Amino acid sequence: VYLATIVGREADDFSLPKGNKVTVSAKGHVDIAVQFRSRFLHQAQAVLVFVSWNFKGAEGTTTTFFLTAEINTINPIDTIKCESPCYEPKKVYLEITNPFKASGDFRVILMEVNKKLCKANRLKCITGQNVHGSEPDPFEGKNDDVNQD
């Protein structure tokens, strides 16, 4: 019998849906399901640790596995369509819902992307801060992943 635990900075993103107690027969093997739910766009890492837990005195070896998960697609929860004449601003009101168990400060980013979001960690966002003038430069930080035409 082993007790499994997940440790590390992003351990909260990983879970064991069937619980943390694992029984492995002598010379046997078992498949373990690890579930991942990302809170961020960057790669997530954690360590899965199996510690032997036996009442009879014979103990197995502690075993560890390095878990790595990477986001390569983003599926929207909802899509909002907005139309307005060219150069005429239009206000759009969005209802934001926190899907996570913990509260937090969230940043909303408006972006137009190509079909493939290959390298999410390379995305640039327009912050409204510009050292060259009073207007933000929408073409600053242009790369292949963000369509800024």
N, C-alpha and C positions, 0 to 999 in steps of 0.2 A: 504494500500500500504506500502510495506517495501522496504528499500534499503539494499542490502546485500553487505558485504565486507568481505574479508579474510585477517586476520592479523596474524603475527607471523614470526618467523625466516625463515621458509620454505614456507611462503605464496605464493611466486612466483611459487611454484611447483603445486599449486592448482588453478583452475579457474572455473568460472561459464559460461558454453558455451552458455546459453540462455540469458545472460546479468544479471545485478545486480538489476533490478527492479522486484519485486514480488508482485502480487496482490492476496490477499486471501479474499474471501467473508466472511461475518459474519457467525460464527460457522462452517466455512469450513476448508478445508485443501488443501495443494498443495504439489506435489512431486517436489523436486529440484534436478537437476543433477549437481554433482560436478565432475570435471575432474581432474585427477592427472597425472603429467608427472615428473618422478623423474630425478634429476640431480646427485644423489649420491646413494650409496648402503645402507646407514643407514636409519633407520626409520625416516619418515618426519611427523611433527606435525604443525598444525595451528589452528586458531579459526575462525569459520564462524559466523559473527555477522549480525543479522537482526534488523534494527532500523526503527521504525514506522515513516512514512512520509505522513502526511495527511494535506490537505489544510483546512478542515472543523473544525479543533480544537480537535476532538476526536482522541486520539492516542492509539495505542496498546502498549503492553509491548515489550521492547527490549529483544530479544531471542538470545542465543549463543549456538553453537555446537562445540565440540572439534573434530577436524579431525585428524586421525592417518592413515598413509599409510606405509606399509612395503613391501620391495622388496623380493620376494621369488624365482624368476626365472630371468635369464638373457638370452635374445635372441640376438644372434649376428647379426649385420647388414650385415656382410660379413664373409666368411671363406677363409683363405688362406692356401693352402697345400704346404708343402715344403719337399723335400726329399734330403738326403745327405748321403754319406757313413759315417759309425760310426767314431766319433772323428774328422771329417773334417768339419770345420765351413762353413756355407753358408750364404751369405748376402741376406736378404729379404727386399725389399723396400715397405713401407706401405704409402698409402695416407690417412691422417687423416683429417676428416671434422668435424667442430664444429656444432652440431645440435641445439645449443641454441641461443637465441637472443643476449646474452651478450658475450663479449670476456672473456677469462680466461686462466689461466695456467692449463694444463692437465698433468696427469701422466699416462704413458702407462705401464701396468703390464702384463707380460707374465705368465700365470698360466695354469695348467692342473687340471681340476676338475672332481669329480665324477658326476654321472647322476643327482643327486639332489643337488641343492645349497640351503641348508636349512637355514644356519645361515651366511649370507653374511658378517655380521659385525665381524665374527670370522676368516675371511680370513687373512692370513699372506702373505706378499710379501718379496721377496729377494731384499735387497737394495744394496748389494755389499759391505756393511760395516761389517767387522768381527773383533771382539776383540781378537779372538784366533789365527789368522794367516793372511796371505795375500790373501787367497782365501775365497770367501763367502761360508758359510755352507748351502747347499741346503736342509738339513734336519732340520735346526733350526726352531722351532715353528711348528713342524709337528702336524697336528690335523686330525680328521676324514673327514673334508670337502675338504681338499686339498690333491690330490693324488700325492705323491712325490716319488713313487717307482722307 
